[in-house]
Amino acid sequence: MTRPEIAPPAFKRGLLVLVTAYFVIIALLSGLALISGRGSPPPLLGMAWGILLVGIGVGAYRLEGVSPRSILSFS
């Protein structure tokens, strides 16, 4: 039994969403570096950063109409 060829989800706007998300993440990371100063940032700030990154990823998929559930399907 062969598996059907399924194309991975693609962004309608091409690379625009990915490049924009990249620049947003770099800008936020630069701001995080300025806020935390020279020392190590507190763990709560790291957890907030992780949640923000997941939110940006899910937002990019939702913006393009791709369901995050289709990306994480285990079938």
C-alpha positions in Angstrom: 0.0 0.0 0.0 1.5 3.3 -1.0 0.9 6.7 0.7 -0.7 9.4 -1.4 1.5 12.4 -2.3 0.5 15.2 0.0 2.0 18.7 -0.6 3.1 20.5 2.6 1.1 23.6 3.4 2.4 26.7 1.6 2.0 30.4 2.4 -0.2 32.3 -0.1 2.0 35.4 0.1 5.2 33.5 -0.6 8.1 34.4 1.6 6.6 37.7 2.8 5.1 36.1 6.0 8.3 34.2 6.8 10.6 37.2 6.3 8.3 39.5 8.3 8.1 37.0 11.2 12.0 36.7 11.1 12.4 40.5 11.4 9.8 40.7 14.2 11.6 38.0 16.1 15.0 39.6 15.6 13.6 43.0 16.7 12.0 41.5 19.8 15.1 39.6 20.7 17.2 42.8 20.4 14.7 44.5 22.7 14.9 41.6 25.1 18.7 41.9 25.2 18.4 45.6 26.0 15.9 45.0 28.8 17.8 42.2 30.5 21.1 44.1 30.6 24.4 42.4 31.1 23.3 39.7 33.5 21.4 36.5 32.7 17.7 37.1 32.2 15.3 35.7 34.8 13.6 32.4 33.9 10.2 34.0 33.8 11.5 36.3 30.9 12.7 33.2 29.1 9.3 31.5 29.5 7.6 34.6 28.2 9.9 34.6 25.2 9.1 31.0 24.4 5.3 31.7 24.6 5.8 34.8 22.3 7.6 32.7 19.7 4.9 30.1 19.7 2.3 32.9 19.4 4.1 34.4 16.4 4.3 31.0 14.7 0.6 30.2 15.3 -0.3 33.7 14.2 1.6 33.3 10.9 -0.2 30.1 10.2 -3.6 31.6 11.1 -2.8 34.7 8.9 -2.3 32.4 5.9 -5.3 30.2 6.7 -3.3 27.1 7.6 -4.6 25.2 10.6 -1.9 24.5 13.2 -3.7 21.2 13.7 -2.8 20.2 10.1 0.9 20.8 10.9 0.9 18.7 14.1 -1.3 15.8 12.8 0.1 12.4 13.8 -1.7 10.3 11.2 
